[in-house]
Amino acid sequence: MNKILKLITAVLMVAATFTFSACKKSFDNPPAASDPAIVANTTIKALKAMHTSAGAYDVITSDIIISGIVVADDKSGNLYKQLYIQDATGGLQILLDANSLYGTYPVGRKIFIKCKDLCISDYNKTMELGVKALVAGLPSIEGIPANLISKYVIGGSLSNPVVPQVVTLAQLGGTNNTNMQDQYIGSLVQLDNFAFSNLNATYSDTSAFKSTVNLDLRNCSGDAIIIRTSAYANFAGQPVAQGRGSLTAIYTVFNNTKQFIIRDASDVNFTNPYACPLPPGTLFLEDFESIGANNGTLTLTGWKNIGEVGNVSYQNAVFGSVKCAKISAFNTGSSTVTSWFIMPSVNLTGTTAPKLSFLEAAGYATGPTVLEVLVSTNYNGSNTPSTSTWTQVWTKTATTPTTGYGTLTSVGNINLSAFIGQTVYIAFKYSGGDPTKTTTYEFDDVKVTAQ
């Protein structure tokens, strides 16, 4: 009996296994989106060439079809009711009166646009494709209405490669020229070796006012650009990247101003050191371009800002495009002020004819207020630098101007040959007091060179 039961059990198990296996089905994934049976008969460049007068509204009357890959969408919130598409000849902004466009037209999707009855125009030299409309009685270009988008815009294949074009500012018309027909306007580009000028900023406005923000960036050649970021971007409150590197962005213009729009914070690939490589023969260079807002406490990597007597710190000085360091005892309430701003160490071993140079200016000169430059070989990094041994190499007691500020002027080359073979610390020491010794001193472009 046991043998019979075992046999029956085995048969049932085999049958159950067969039945379970037979019930398994191999479900095919839904077919991926593919390109429709439409052929583009015009390039983006040719379409943009139809619009030659800035501010005009050129309605397309022929059966023009363009195609392009979506290179920027509205997923992060930095773009609103618009996409940027690109083909081999250029890029173009597409205005669509709908939200969450990235769900249907994500980056990497190929789309085809039937352009007849649409309008090609520009917003201060950046081309746009939309519909012509009257707004407050005046002609305007607006987004294609949501219920008509499918009539004009047909989606194609997904996940097409999206690779920025690596360019230089010279390729974008130089530093001042902005040509409406520039092939790169509206395209995804990459600029290398840039960094944010203000490392204390966030990408955009986080206040209740929700203002779009322009941020300055510079490369090591001194070329400046701006990125423009909406306060509604989901990365608006993030601190800007702290290093230097490659920026991927949509290139746009506003009249004669070049503007770059990032899709999200990952487009800022600033992973290299912030400092630019030093020119040959330069041992140290600080141009103060990375400092924060005017009158803020001056903070630079490796420097020591010490209010040894009177607790008065060096501050940021920002006047238009000029950024430098400043110090004053004015309005501090401290009758005696001794403040130090000490550079990171500089190794003069093996150097020939080392020199220090910087720009300096005084303002509102009152009383015997002194700025000195001192060199130490035994400073230990403490907050009491006066306990170390210092050698004076430059000094100034300003008597003019008594009102306003002087012009930043080179102090010339200060000889450091006495310190060859040693590691040195160079300090700017301020000696003053409120209310009788309150002269303001400013300095910029601190440089140590050698042959």
QUIDA-V585465 format. One record per backbone hydrogen bond with DSSP energy under -0.5 kcal/mol. CO is the residue of the C=O (numbers start at 1). NH is the residue of the N-H. If there is no record, write none. Layout:
<<CO,NH> <CO,NH>>
//
This chain:
<<1,5> <2,6> <3,7> <4,8> <5,9> <6,10> <7,11> <8,12> <9,13> <10,14> <11,15> <12,16> <13,17> <14,18> <15,19> <16,20> <17,21> <18,22> <19,23> <20,24> <21,24> <25,27> <33,158> <36,38> <43,47> <44,48> <45,49> <47,50> <48,51> <50,52> <52,54> <53,56> <56,58> <57,59> <58,120> <60,117> <62,64> <64,115> <64,116> <65,41> <65,42> <66,113> <68,111> <69,86> <70,108> <72,84> <74,77> <76,234> <81,96> <83,94> <84,71> <84,72> <85,92> <86,69> <87,90> <90,87> <92,85> <93,129> <94,83> <94,96> <95,144> <96,98> <97,146> <100,103> <101,104> <101,105> <106,109> <108,160> <109,70> <110,156> <111,68> <112,154> <113,66> <113,115> <115,118> <118,60> <119,121> <119,130> <120,58> <121,128> <122,124> <123,126> <124,255> <125,127> <126,123> <127,93> <128,121> <129,95> <130,119> <131,142> <133,135> <133,140> <135,138> <138,135> <140,133> <140,142> <142,131> <144,97> <145,148> <145,149> <146,149> <148,151> <148,152> <149,152> <149,153> <152,114> <152,154> <154,112> <157,110> <161,163> <164,166> <165,167> <165,190> <168,171> <168,172> <169,172> <169,174> <170,173> <173,177> <178,180> <179,182> <182,185> <183,91> <184,187> <185,91> <186,92> <187,189> <187,251> <188,165> <189,249> <190,167> <191,247> <193,220> <194,245> <195,218> <197,199> <198,201> <201,240> <207,210> <211,205> <213,229> <215,227> <216,197> <217,225> <218,195> <219,222> <223,219> <225,217> <226,260> <227,215> <227,229> <229,213> <230,233> <233,236> <235,238> <236,204> <238,203> <244,272> <245,194> <246,248> <246,269> <247,191> <249,189> <250,252> <250,261> <251,186> <252,259> <254,256> <254,257> <256,258> <257,254> <258,226> <259,252> <260,228> <260,262> <261,250> <264,267> <265,268> <267,248> <267,269> <268,270> <269,246> <269,271> <270,243> <272,244> <279,282> <281,283> <281,450> <284,448> <286,446> <288,291> <290,199> <293,296> <296,316> <300,303> <304,306> <304,342> <305,307> <306,308> <306,340> <307,311> <309,338> <311,313> <314,298> <315,326> <316,295> <317,324> <319,322> <322,319> <324,317> <325,443> <326,315> <327,441> <329,332> <333,335> <334,434> <337,432> <338,308> <338,309> <339,430> <340,306> <341,428> <342,304> <346,348> <346,424> <348,351> <348,421> <352,451> <354,416> <355,449> <356,414> <357,447> <358,411> <359,444> <360,409> <361,442> <362,406> <363,440> <366,439> <367,369> <368,370> <369,398> <370,431> <371,396> <372,429> <373,393> <373,394> <374,427> <375,391> <376,425> <384,387> <385,388> <388,390> <389,378> <391,375> <394,373> <396,371> <396,398> <401,365> <404,364> <409,360> <412,414> <413,415> <414,356> <416,419> <417,420> <419,422> <422,348> <422,424> <424,346> <425,376> <426,343> <427,374> <427,429> <428,341> <428,430> <429,372> <430,339> <431,370> <432,337> <433,437> <437,433> <440,363> <441,327> <442,361> <443,325> <444,359> <446,286> <447,357> <448,283> <448,284> <449,355>>
//
